[in-house]
Every structure is written in C-alpha cells, then in structure tokens.
C-alpha cells in the first residue's frame, strides 16, 4: 500500500507555475503527436510520488481534469501516494474499467492490457477513444523501429527501451481500426514520443 508519508505526498511535487508549465507541456504533447517519432522534453516540471515518472506527472497535470476518467495499472492504482497526488493535482476521477477511461497510465509493461480493451471511439466520434500514457525506461537504447505516415516526411527511426512484448503487433491491429483506435504517448525521464493511431510502426530488419 502507500508509503509512510501518505497524505503528505499528495500536496507536494506539482507545477511551480501551473499556467505557464501546463502551456509548455501542452505544446510539447501536441508537437509530439503532430510529428511522430520526435521527442518533446519537459523534464523537471513535476515531482510525483514513485513509481510515477515526472514526465508522466507533467502530462497528467496538464491533460487531466474533473471531466476525465483515468485508468491506472495495478501498481499505480494500489499506491495511495500516487492516487492521492493525481487526485489533488488534477481532480480527475479514477475508474476500474478500461473501456470507461479517457486516459490510461501504464507503468508496468508486463500488465499492459490489449489495446483493443480500451475505448476505441466510434466511426462518427473517433476522438472519444482512450489516450494511453505508457511509462517506459528510456526513449532510446531499445530495438530499432521505423515510423511512417502522416507528419513524417519519409521515415522516422526510434528505439524506445521497455516497450511491452508484442506491442508492434498490437499496434498494427490498432492502426487497422482507423479512424477508431487509441493514441499512445511514450513517456520516459527524458521526454515523450507521440504515437497517433495514424502512424505505421515496423521493426527494422537486421
């Protein structure tokens, strides 16, 4: 359960300048989604309780509010410091059901539900889908992947470290459901990479 400082951690580690910091992070997120494979950096803006990464905390403090339902993976959901921090800094209600979530945070790649288990939106309202924030170890140093699609001139190489097993296969199925499907933010200590559902991902053959 929570650490011995539960109840105190919730009130610490938020934005020092909520308006300016949120604007900075929002621009970074939008740029990352508009240019898949590019890295948006806004480290050091929040300091949430572990195991929540500061980058993820900054995204949450920017995008979440009282109208957004949040699904957390088990490691985060059972941590009272994390849930308290998110509630205090965002007012966002938590949900136990992936299909109900506007946003989802996964910190443990071993428990990532299938992408199709999250809300996919509809043909008429594809924006009603879940946005998945996937916390990984690093944005480089992992297996090489190639991105193609809107927002990419030719190809964009990335090598995120800590992606869940079979993520590329799941992503292929996610893209085939367009305009339905989920968007993903890969978040690590050095920043965030946006993966909109329109992008194609393939492994680089050696």
JOHU-V875697 format. One record per residue. N is the residue number from 1. PHI is phi in degrees with one decimal (* if undefined). Layout:
BEGIN
<<N:PHI> <N:PHI>>
END
This chain:
BEGIN
<<1:*> <2:-71.6> <3:-77.1> <4:-69.3> <5:-100.5> <6:-57.0> <7:99.1> <8:-96.9> <9:-60.0> <10:-63.8> <11:-97.5> <12:-118.6> <13:79.4> <14:-86.0> <15:-62.1> <16:-73.0> <17:-127.8> <18:-53.7> <19:-69.1> <20:-64.7> <21:-62.5> <22:-63.9> <23:-63.9> <24:-62.5> <25:-66.7> <26:-60.5> <27:-61.7> <28:-64.0> <29:-64.1> <30:-62.5> <31:-66.7> <32:-64.0> <33:-75.1> <34:-74.7> <35:-124.7> <36:-54.6> <37:96.0> <38:-78.1> <39:-108.5> <40:-101.3> <41:-111.5> <42:-151.6> <43:-71.5> <44:85.1> <45:-82.7> <46:-129.5> <47:-138.6> <48:-76.2> <49:-64.6> <50:-67.3> <51:-90.3> <52:-74.1> <53:-75.2> <54:-55.6> <55:-63.6> <56:-64.0> <57:-60.1> <58:-66.8> <59:-62.7> <60:-61.5> <61:-65.8> <62:-91.5> <63:-96.0> <64:-87.7> <65:-152.4> <66:-68.2> <67:-98.6> <68:-109.5> <69:-87.1> <70:-118.2> <71:-107.9> <72:-115.5> <73:-67.7> <74:-55.3> <75:-61.9> <76:-83.8> <77:-64.4> <78:-92.4> <79:-97.3> <80:-63.4> <81:-63.9> <82:-65.5> <83:-63.9> <84:-65.1> <85:-63.5> <86:-63.1> <87:-64.2> <88:-66.8> <89:-88.4> <90:-128.9> <91:65.3> <92:-77.3> <93:-75.6> <94:-93.3> <95:-131.4> <96:-91.9> <97:-115.1> <98:-60.5> <99:-68.9> <100:-89.5> <101:-83.0> <102:-79.3> <103:-132.4> <104:-136.0> <105:-119.2> <106:-121.2> <107:-104.8> <108:-117.6> <109:-62.8> <110:-72.0> <111:-119.0> <112:-65.6> <113:-64.9> <114:-60.7> <115:-61.0> <116:-74.4> <117:-78.3> <118:-89.8> <119:-59.9> <120:-98.9> <121:73.7> <122:-127.3> <123:-59.6> <124:-79.9> <125:-130.6> <126:-65.5> <127:-73.7> <128:-86.2> <129:-85.0> <130:-79.7> <131:-100.7> <132:-97.0> <133:-103.1> <134:-105.1> <135:-83.8> <136:-124.5> <137:-71.7> <138:-162.1> <139:-89.6> <140:-144.0> <141:94.3> <142:-102.5> <143:-60.3> <144:-73.8> <145:-125.4> <146:-116.7> <147:-106.5> <148:-138.3> <149:130.9> <150:-56.4> <151:89.0> <152:-122.0> <153:-63.5> <154:-128.5> <155:-137.5> <156:-131.3> <157:-90.0> <158:-135.7> <159:-147.2> <160:-64.2> <161:-104.0> <162:108.0> <163:-66.6> <164:-62.3> <165:-59.6> <166:66.9> <167:-61.8> <168:-63.4> <169:-64.4> <170:-62.8> <171:-66.1> <172:-59.5> <173:-67.4> <174:-62.5> <175:-66.9> <176:-68.5> <177:-87.0> <178:-52.4> <179:-81.8> <180:-76.8> <181:123.5> <182:-103.0> <183:-103.6> <184:-127.7> <185:-110.8> <186:-86.8> <187:-116.5> <188:-143.1> <189:-53.9> <190:-88.7> <191:149.2> <192:-139.0> <193:-116.3> <194:-94.1> <195:-124.7> <196:-68.4> <197:-62.7> <198:-78.7> <199:-83.3> <200:-99.9> <201:-122.0> <202:-139.5> <203:-78.9> <204:-87.1> <205:-75.2> <206:-82.5>>
END
